[in-house]
Amino acid sequence: MNFKIGLTYNLRRKVSADENLPEDFYIEFDEEETVDAVALALKRGGCKVIKIEANEDAYSKLRRLKPDMVFNIAEGFRGESRESHIPVILEMLGIPYTGSGPTTLAICLDKALTHKILNAYSIPSPNFQVFRRADEKLSDGLNFPLVVKPLAEGSSKGIRSSSLVKDEQSLRKQILWIIETYNQPAIAEEFLPGREFTVGLIGNENPIVLPIVEIRIDKLPKGSSPIYSYEAKWVWDTPEKPLDIFECPANIPLNLENKIKDIATQTFKVLNCRDLCRIDMRLDSEGTPRVLEVNPLPGLIPNPDAHSCLPEAARAAGLTYEQLICTILWQALKRYGLQELIKDEPLRNLVFHTF
């Protein structure tokens, strides 16, 4: 097989002393281990893989190398539409790629815009308010406690244990910290006191919902806020000392499982997600699942101890890591009508054909 796959990514690094950036600035980017694992899975599927880091040179490299398709895991460098940069370039160059398009990626990075669209389709999500200044009046319809986040970040960037605020003074302090640290507006969402879940989906017109993952907030260190914060995701829960924080499949009643899956599928379709997605939800005080965030570029960390949610759900569904990666590629090939280019090749053998 001579199918040439470009693998676009951003490589994680530490913030240097002279950059004047928050410590978690590069946390969304992938470790070399993940990039290598994706590349190896694609190679085992019979593809020729070309790694292309999604920096300022990416356009010229993609134009020169012209891969048959791109497997895109790039988060983008900067700006409110950064996750759309590589897909926009690929569309301009006429190169097919895995995952959602530029519009979906831009919308889903903006938490407020995501909530507004979901609300228009009667899909439950938290009440919220966007703050561009720390002294803006709190809306009458928004009650404490609240969770304060950067408006356009992922991977729990800017969400600390202190993000759960219970009074006006704490609210103003947290908003100011986000605006000054991340150079963007803050969003304050109503705190949902129930259980938290994340839902992986693979496919397109009729996506398959993977086994639901429960994030066991009750397993967080004593005294921490009951939210899946930066500390919970990257400091307290590490491959060296993993917390027993995931339960997959989630131990929930069938009616709740069906409700969560239905909301996830509706959300996937309304936002025009493609090939793969992960949707975070939490139960409100009445037990109704509400969509917290939509991640069309979910993490694909191969190490089970790293607690990467989509691979965790895929393992529970019986997929190996190689099957997960090759199935995502296969879904994109089908979407473009290119699957016939792949005949009796290793890729077909690694695709999980339940999908």
Buried (B, 14 or more C-beta within 10 A) or exposed (E): BEBBBBBBBBBBEEBEEEEEEBEBBBBBBBBEBBBBBBBBBBBBBBBBBBBBBBEEEBBEBBEEEEBBBBBBBBBBEEEEBBBBBBBBBBBEEEBBBBBBBBBBBBBBBBBBBBBEBBEEEEBBBBBBBBBEEBEBEBEEEBEBBBBBBBBBBBBBBBBBBBBBBEEEEBBBBBBBBBBEBBEBBBBBBBBBEBBBBBBBBBBBEEBBBBBBBBBBBEBBEEEBBBBBBBBBBBEBBEEEEBBEBBBBBBEBEEEBBEBBBEBBBBBBBBBBBBBBBBBBBBBBEEEBBBBBBBBBBBBBBBBBEBBBBBBBBBBBBEBBBBBBBBBBBBBBBBBEEBBEBBEEBBBBEBBBEEB
